[in-house]
Amino acid sequence: MKIGNNMDINTLQSLFYQRFNNQGTIYTSPGRVNLIGEHTDYNGGFVFPGAIDKGIYACIRLNDLDRVRAYSIDYDQYTEFSLREEDKPAEHWACYIFGVCREIQKRGYTVHGFDTVFCGDVPLGAGMSSSAALESTFAFALNDLLHLNIDKFELARIGQSTEHNYCGVKCGIMDQFASLFGKAGNLMRLNCATMEYEYFPFNPKGYKVVLLDTVVKHELASSAYNKRRESCENACRHIAARHPEVKFLSDADMAMLNEVKAEISEEDYLRAEYVIGEKQRVLDVCDALQRGDYKTVGDRMYGTHYGMSKLYEVSCAELDFLNDVAKECGVTGSRVMGGGFGGCTINLVKEELYDNFIATAKTKFSAKFGHEPKIYDVVISNGARKIDVS
Ligand code: GLA
């Protein structure tokens, strides 16, 4: 079985064997796309993600050392660490693994040392949640190997707290949820206030879903992300002071926001305006999908792009450019996907327009930015699992 560019399961197993002189078990957890519902998760709103056919693959075996010994194939780096708080490793990729172990421990479980060799084919910094894939792989694997019986929601929270406490990103729950709960051929609508979710079969006949990766990742993306979250929480606090029923910003409407307009900064107002608008767009898209009304789905995607670019201000020149090219080529829907500040656009495009869209985007983008965007066709796939190699 092939896993990524130059890797397959057998090679992963034999690299583990060479290093640790033993056989391990293989686990995987995927990255995600999100059709619509961006920056809504930490505002108690709806998201609409699906897991993809790209993920992290780890060969793991418990050891008796009380230490984690980890080798990243992609970075060609090896590190070891104990499971004590003060032993946070220096390698950023290892912090995710360390964080997952610590977060499991904090919940009262005993984590043993283990050996691991891992790799992945989720493009880094492209907004497809490679870090959630990494966290979910190890959370899922340790839960299984140590028979901890932690439910999948809590595994997702373990990944989320890893981001908060060990990686500096105050993210919501969407990425870890999608990576753990993904189901082939289905998107999932999650209400992030109640954690209720529903699978929606997603097979838009006559359309393709394709990601165009700008291959840019702007610096300080995580502090800008955290700043957006603060703006939303501030707006929400002001609204809740008048409307105690408002627990999350997504509970508010524009009338409530306008009541506090004079009390908050213009920036916070714009951020909140985007979030309130995004809630309805997700609901519209879910309804439209059930009717097979792809025109409405696409219109809302463009609406989200506008909001993320002009109100939430998490787009960039490269993403706006790809969005414009999509419009010119008659693409049904297009928008920046994920946190923003670089990464991909997600595009819903009629099959007959696909080839022209891709060719035009490549030519125009490279004329302007000096390199082509990367193209990824979206295949909605299963979530975290153990891989049976027998
Ligand atoms: C990142 C975060 C998610 C979510 C998205 C934006 O992917 O990890 O929690 O907030 O950005 O929708």
Boltz pocket constraint, residues with backbone or C-beta under 6 A from the ligand:
constraints:
  - pocket:
      binder: B
      contacts: [[A, 37], [A, 38], [A, 39], [A, 40], [A, 41], [A, 42], [A, 127], [A, 129], [A, 171], [A, 172], [A, 173], [A, 174], [A, 175], [A, 338], [A, 339], [A, 340]]
      max_distance: 6.0
